Amino acid sequence: MITGREIRVHALIDSLTWGGAEALLFDFATVAPSEGIRLSVGFLKDARGSPAALRLRKIGIDPVLAPIPQRLSPSALQGVRSHLRQMRPDLVHTHLGSADILGGIAARSLGIPVVSTIHAAEWGQDPRERLRARLTALVRRRCDSRVIAVSDSARMKYLERAWDTPERVIRVYNGIVGKSEPGAGPRVRAEFGLEPDHFVVAMTSRLTEGKGHDLAIEAVAALRDRFPQLRLLILGEGKMRSEVERIAAANLPDAAIFGGYRQDVMAVLDATDVLLHPSRSDAFPTSLLEAMAASVPVVATAVDGVLEIVEPQKTGLLLEPEPPSASIARALETLLSQPDLRRGFGERGRERFERDFTAERWIQRIRGVYESVVA
């Protein structure tokens, strides 16, 4: 429901590839008009075919490429400034590193208010990455009106580094459209060569370091003698794909299936028995929201924003941070052998999703942030 005048928002993001922030932008764009938000989208790098741009075009939003050089530079800043001057929004909402830096400075120079979303709970694994994270935080503090953290955990970690002040950094949980697709499961299973009696454990996170794909493969391999019908379905793309495929070929030659990037995740989840998410760190994983929306029980590590999504022993099972594969195997075995437990977790997960994580609830909270900033 529209609560006030229309607000013209320009979302500026680094790229429109396969990441979580990129996927969330589609759900945001889908429901934005219901709250009087006229959304436009700009992106700085045309990478890997920009698959998220294709989805946005299907709902009437044509993302505009504002290309920048490989390195941040005065010319890059000038290009983004010209881009924002042409778009003339009421507010700029930036996502990810380069967009936060260039978009924040450019918008501030044009007198346009800026909001930035923190999508991570860790910042930098090497000195160069840490330096860039500090620079990004400095720009947010100097240029942004508000900084949105997607979980309490991410907000706390950000503030612990003294990168900003508590009154400027607010927590707004993400939401997703989350339309379940009952009945799609048989078709999806047939597409992947899965039989009706196969027990399918799915992973839907990006194939990047720290997501635990190696541990998942080891855990499923350890259960195969007892549960020969067990299969591991791995969706997504990323720089670790070839390495994960190598590990799977060595340990699960006939039981690991790679589905690549999919736009129909909710249909795939209808073919899934358990969603596995053994990530080392995750601010607020969309994979878990999708599973809950599809009534799929989850097994996940008790890290960061995961603790704010999964209710242990109610909607899923939580593992210790950086668990050994044996712990993952035990959790999967518990759900494999107890169909009623799986069903109960799935039903309560759907209830929690409807209560807290729908796109409609998310957009209402974001609209409130926009109103305070524009005012």
Buried (B, 14 or more C-beta within 10 A) or exposed (E): EEEEEEBBBBBBBBBBBBBBBBBBBBBBBBBBBBBBBEBBBBBBBBEEEBBBBEBBEEEEBEBBBBEBEEEBEEEBBEBBBEBBEEBEBBBBBBBBBBBBBBBBBBBBBBEBBBBBBBBBBBBEEEEEEEEBBBBBBBBBBEBBBBBBBBBBBBBBBBBEEEBBEEEEBBBBBBBBBBEBBEEBBEEBBEEBEBEEEBBBBBBBBBBBBBBBBBBBBBBBBBBBEEBEEBBBBBBBBBEBBEBBBEBBEEBBEEBBBBBEBBEEBBBBBBBBBBBBBBBBBBBBBBBBBBBBBBBBBBBBBBBBBBBBBBBEEEBBBBBEBBBEBEBBBBBBBEBBEEEEBBEBBBEBBBBBBEEBBBBEBBBBBBBBBBBEBBE
